Amino acid sequence: MKQLKKLLFFLTFAMIFQPFAFAESAFALKDVSGTAHHLEQYKGKWVIVNYWATWCPPCLEEVPELVALFDERKEIDVMVIGVVFDYESPEEVATYVDDMLMSYPIVLGNDGVAKQIGSAAVLPTTYVYNPSGRLVKTKRGLVTRQYLESLMAQSELK
C-alpha cells in the first residue's frame, strides 16, 4: 500500500510539474504570419533564436548562414527563429525578409520577447537551446553556420 501511495504521489507530482520542465528557458512567440512558436514544441531539436535589425551589417552577413542551416536541417534537428528589433515598420521588415530570402520564421521583437528570452542590447545576439530545451549558449555578435554546427556537435551540451 505504501508503494502504491508513493507511486500515486510521484505520478501526481509529475503531472502537475511536467509543464514546467521548460520553465527555466521557455518562451512563447508569435511570428509575422501569426504562427505560435513555443520552445517545448521543438523538443528534440536545436533551437536557435537570432536577434537582428535591418540596419545591422553583421546581421546582414549572418542571414545567409542561418538560412542555409535552417533549410538543410529543419526537418532533422534544427529550428531557427529570427527576432527583429529596432525596426521602422512591419512593412520594412517584410521587404528585408523577402530581399534576404529568409525562410525561417520572423518575430517582431519587443520588451515581452526580451523578457522571455534575453536582452536585445547587442545586435546580433543568438540564443542556442539544446534538444532538451535548455539554453546552452548566448552569443553576442556575428554567428556563422560553422560556429553553430560546432556548438551543436559538442556532446556535453546535448
C-alpha positions in Angstrom: 0.0 0.0 0.0 2.9 2.4 0.8 4.4 1.7 -2.6 1.1 2.5 -4.3 0.8 5.8 -2.4 4.3 6.7 -3.3 3.6 5.9 -6.9 0.4 7.9 -6.9 2.2 10.8 -5.3 5.0 10.7 -7.9 2.6 10.5 -10.8 0.5 13.4 -9.4 3.7 15.4 -8.9 4.9 14.6 -12.4 1.6 15.6 -14.0 1.4 18.8 -12.1 5.0 19.9 -12.7 5.8 18.4 -16.1 4.6 21.5 -18.0 7.3 23.5 -16.1 10.1 21.3 -17.4 11.0 24.1 -19.8 10.2 26.9 -17.3 13.8 28.0 -17.0 14.0 29.0 -20.6 10.5 28.6 -22.0 9.2 31.0 -24.5 6.0 31.6 -26.5 6.4 33.8 -29.6 4.1 34.6 -32.5 5.7 35.2 -35.9 4.7 37.7 -38.5 2.4 35.2 -40.2 0.5 34.6 -37.0 2.1 31.2 -36.2 2.8 30.5 -32.5 6.2 29.1 -31.5 6.7 27.5 -28.1 10.1 26.1 -27.1 8.5 22.8 -25.9 7.1 22.1 -29.4 10.7 21.8 -30.7 11.9 19.2 -28.1 14.5 17.0 -29.8 15.7 19.9 -32.0 18.3 22.6 -31.5 16.5 25.9 -31.3 18.4 29.0 -32.5 16.8 32.3 -31.7 18.6 35.1 -33.5 18.1 38.8 -32.6 18.8 41.1 -35.5 18.0 44.5 -37.1 17.6 45.7 -40.6 20.3 48.4 -40.2 22.9 46.0 -38.7 25.8 44.9 -41.1 26.8 41.8 -39.1 23.1 40.7 -39.0 23.1 41.1 -42.8 26.2 39.0 -43.0 24.9 36.1 -40.9 21.4 35.7 -42.5 22.6 33.5 -45.4 24.4 31.3 -43.0 21.2 30.9 -40.8 19.1 30.3 -43.9 21.4 27.6 -45.2 21.5 25.9 -41.8 17.7 26.1 -41.4 16.9 24.9 -44.9 19.2 21.9 -44.7 18.4 20.7 -41.2 14.8 22.0 -40.4 13.3 18.5 -41.0 16.0 16.8 -39.0 17.2 18.6 -35.9 17.3 22.5 -36.1 14.7 25.3 -35.7 15.8 28.9 -36.4 13.6 31.8 -35.2 14.6 35.3 -36.2 13.6 38.2 -33.9 13.9 41.6 -35.4 14.4 44.6 -33.1 14.7 48.3 -33.7 12.7 48.4 -37.0 10.8 51.2 -38.6 7.7 49.3 -39.6 6.4 45.7 -40.2 6.5 46.6 -44.0 10.2 47.4 -43.8 10.8 44.1 -42.1 8.7 42.2 -44.7 10.7 43.8 -47.5 14.0 42.9 -45.8 12.9 39.3 -45.2 11.9 39.0 -48.8 15.1 40.5 -50.1 17.2 38.3 -48.0 15.2 35.1 -48.8 14.8 34.4 -45.0 13.0 31.1 -44.9 12.7 30.7 -41.2 10.0 32.3 -39.0 10.4 36.0 -38.1 9.1 37.6 -34.9 8.7 41.3 -34.3 10.7 41.9 -31.2 9.5 43.9 -28.2 10.1 44.1 -24.4 7.9 41.0 -23.9 10.1 38.9 -26.2 13.3 40.2 -24.4 11.8 39.3 -21.0 11.1 35.7 -22.2 14.5 35.1 -23.9 17.0 37.7 -23.0 18.4 41.1 -23.7 18.5 42.7 -27.1 21.1 45.3 -26.1 23.6 44.0 -28.6 22.7 43.1 -32.1 23.1 40.5 -33.4 22.6 38.2 -30.4 21.9 34.5 -30.7 20.4 32.2 -28.1 21.0 28.5 -28.6 18.8 25.9 -26.9 19.8 22.2 -26.9 17.3 19.4 -27.9 16.2 19.2 -24.2 15.1 22.8 -24.3 17.9 24.1 -22.1 19.7 27.4 -23.0 23.3 26.4 -23.6 24.8 29.5 -25.2 24.2 33.2 -25.6 26.4 34.6 -28.4 26.6 38.3 -28.8 27.9 39.3 -32.2 28.1 37.6 -35.6 27.5 33.8 -35.8 28.3 31.5 -38.6 26.9 28.2 -39.6 30.3 26.6 -38.8 30.2 28.1 -35.3 26.6 26.8 -34.7 27.3 23.3 -36.1 30.5 23.1 -33.9 28.5 24.1 -30.9 25.8 21.6 -31.6 28.4 18.8 -32.1 29.7 19.3 -28.5 28.1 16.3 -26.8 28.3 17.8 -23.3 25.7 20.4 -24.4 23.2 17.8 -25.5 
